[in-house]
Amino acid sequence: MEFISWKKEEGVAVATINRPPANALSRALILEVDELLNQVEKDDEVRAIVLHGEGRFFSAGADIKEFTQVGSGEEFSQLSASGQKVFERVETFHKPVIAAIHGAALGGGLELAMSCHMRFVSENAKLGLPELQLGLIPGFAGTQRLPRFVGVAKAAEMLLTSDPISGTEAAQYGLANRAYAEEELLSQTLTIAKKIAKKSPVSVKAAIDMLQYAKHASYFEGVEAEAQSFGTVFVSEDAKEGIQAFLEKREAQFKGK
């Protein structure tokens, strides 16, 4: 890949976006996000992903110059749909994807971050959807995900004014899990990712699946799915190992089976 590189660290794929000067999301970069998932999916040693940006930003938005190369409204719709498909795959990926956001996550950069399972931010980071300043609207599901995190009223304010919020505010509104000093952000995020990587891949996948029901289905559909999933997970080898380890007062060694 040209713009994303990754390395393994204690069960975590540490993935770095590097497209200077602002890590703007081009079509090629979005395709590399999809390829990152392809590569991680094949690696059983990787159980979580931390995604962060090289340089000054997580990602300052979509590549506006590319917009000038798109002709018709139908082409823009196709561009939007293709990006949405990749970000939906991030959201439903069975290995947790965790964003570590410093500098800025704006426009498409924030839309990518919102598709991740968790977001940790530097206190002074800027998060926003400024597309209306260009006479546009967000195209990678930003209008749909943002209200689910911050509520419709705050989302309307952020969208219609194009004003970003700080990392500290993002944590207060529920857009981010926690805010850290910038120099601590990546190490703190990695600590959390490594903790998750020690869990059973079977139960982690099941939990991610159930969170999708919580977001998109009714309560009754969700609890019915949970009951079915509980039964499936309970008879897994990992569950047997986890229970035995608890009784023997030792750390469980999960194999994802």
N, C-alpha and C positions, 0 to 999 in steps of 0.2 A: 504494500500500500504506500501511496505517496504522502498522504497527509495525516495518517494515524499510525502510530507505532505502539507496541505494547510489550510488556515483560511480566513474568510471573514472580509473585512475591508471597510466599506462604499461602497458596491457594487462591490468590487474588490476581486477576489480570489488571495491571496498572496501565491504562490506555491514555495516550497523550495526543491531543489534537494539535497539529503544528502546521498552520497555513498562514504565514505572516502576511500583513502586519497585525491582523485582528481576528484571525481564525474564522473568517467569514464562511458561511455555509454555501458552498457551490454544489451543483448536482453531483460532481465527482466525489466531494467529501461526504455527502449524504449516502452515496452508494458504498463508500468505505465504512460508514457506520454499520451498514448491512453486512459487509464482508467481515468486519470485526466480530459480529455475532456468529457468523459462519465458522470462523476460526476457533472462537472460544467454545462453541457448541461441541466441537470435535475433541476438545481437550478435557479429559475427565479430571485432570489435576486442578483445573480452574473451577471454582465454585461461586465466584462473585467478580464483578467488574467495577473498577473505579475509573471514571472518565473525567479528565481535567484538561485544561488548555495550557499550552506552552506560551511563554511571553506574558504580556500585560493583561490578556483577557481569556475567559473561558471561551466565549464566542460573541462577537459584537453584532451578529445578525447574519442575514442572508447576503449573498454576493449580488449587490444591486446592479453591477455591470452586466451580469448575466441576463438580467431582466430585459436589457435593451436588445438581446439576441433572440428574444421570444416574440413572435409576431402576433398571433391571433388570441382572442379570449379563450378559445378551446385549448390552445397550447398551454396557456397559464393554468387552466383547470387541470390539465394532465400533469403539469409540474407540481401543483398543489397535491393532487391525489397520490402521486408517486412518493412525495415526501411524507405524507400522512401514513402511507403503508409501512414505510421503514420505521417511523416513530411508534406506530402501533405494535410493531414487532418488538421494539425496545421495551415497551410497557408490559407486554405479555411474556417476555423472555423468561425462561425457567431458572436462569441464574440471575440474581439481583444485579441491576445496573445502578450504580450510585454516582451522582454528579458531585464533583468538588469544584465550586464556582468561586473564582476570584476575578477581580477587575470588573467585568461586565458580562452579563448574559442578556442580550437584547434581541428582540425580534425572533428570528429563527433559532438563535442560540438559546433563548429562554424556552422556546417550544421544544427543542431537543431536551433540555434539562427537565422540563415538566413531564416528559415521557418516561424519565428514569423513575425507578422505584423510590429513591430517596434523594434529597438534595441537601448538601451541607455548603455553607457559604462563608466567605469572609465578611466581617462586619461592615466593611466599607465598599463592598461590591454594589453594583447597580443592576437591577433587574427590571425589565420593562418590555412593553410591546409598542414601539413607536411608529408602527406602519402608517397610521393615519396622517402623520406629518408628511408622508410621501403621496397622500391621496389613495392609499391602499388599505387593506385589512390583513390581519395575519392569515396565512394560508396553510400552516401545518398544525391545525387543530388548536391553535392558541385561544381562539374565541370560545372553545368548548372546555378546555382543561383549566384555564385560569379561574373561571367562576367556581369550579369545584374545589379549588384550594382556598381562595380568598373570599368567596361569596360574590353574588351578582353585583351588589352595590359597589364594592371596592374594585371589582373587575371592570365595571362600567367606567369608573373614574380613571383607572389606569389606561384603558383602551382609548377613551374619548379625549383625554388630556395629553396622552402620550408621555406622561411624567413617570419616570422610573421610581422605584423604591430602593432603599438601602438593604444590604444583607440583614442588618439587625431588624428592620421592619419586616422583611420577608419571613424571618423566623417567627415574629410576633403574629403575623397574619396566617401562618400555616403554609406558606408557599415553600419555605425551607424548614428542614428538621431542626437545625441548630446553626448558630452563627459563631464563628471563631475569629480570633486575630489572624490576619492573613498568613503570618509565618507559621501558625499552628494548623492551618486548614488541612493540608494534605496528610500530614501525619495523623491527625485526629480522625480523618475520614478513613484512612487505611486501618487504623485500630478497630474501627467499627466493622469494616469490611472483613477483616481477618476473623473477627468474632463470629460473623455470619458464616464464613467459610468453614468453620468447624462444626456447623450444624449438619443434620442429615439432608443431603440433596433431595431425598424423597419428600420429606416434610416441608422443606423450603419451597419446592415446586408446588406442592399442594396449597401452601399458604398464599403464594402468589396467585394461584388460580382462584382461591376463595376471595381474595381482595378484588378481583375483577367482578365477581358476583356482587360484592358490596357496592361497587361503583355503578354497575350497569343493570342489575336485575332487582327484582322485588325482594323484600325480606324473606318471604316464604320460599321463593326459588333458591335464595342463598342458603337458608338453613337446610333445605332438602339436599342441595349439592354438598353441603358440609357434612351431613350425616353419611352420605355415600363415600365421600373422600376419607372421612375418619375411619370407616371400615377398611378401605383399601390400604391406608397408611399403617393401620394397626397391625396388619398381618405381614408387613414388610420385614426384611432382615434387619434393616436399620432400627426399626422400632424394638425388635427383640434385643438388639445390641444396646440400645439406649436404656431400656428397662433394666437389663442385666448389669450394665455399668453403674446405674443409680444404686442398685441393691448392693453392689460390691464396692461402692464408694470410690470409683475410678472414672477417668475421663473416657467417654465413649469414642470408639473408632468407627466412624460411619463410612460405608462404602458405596452408598447411593443405590442400594438394592432393596 
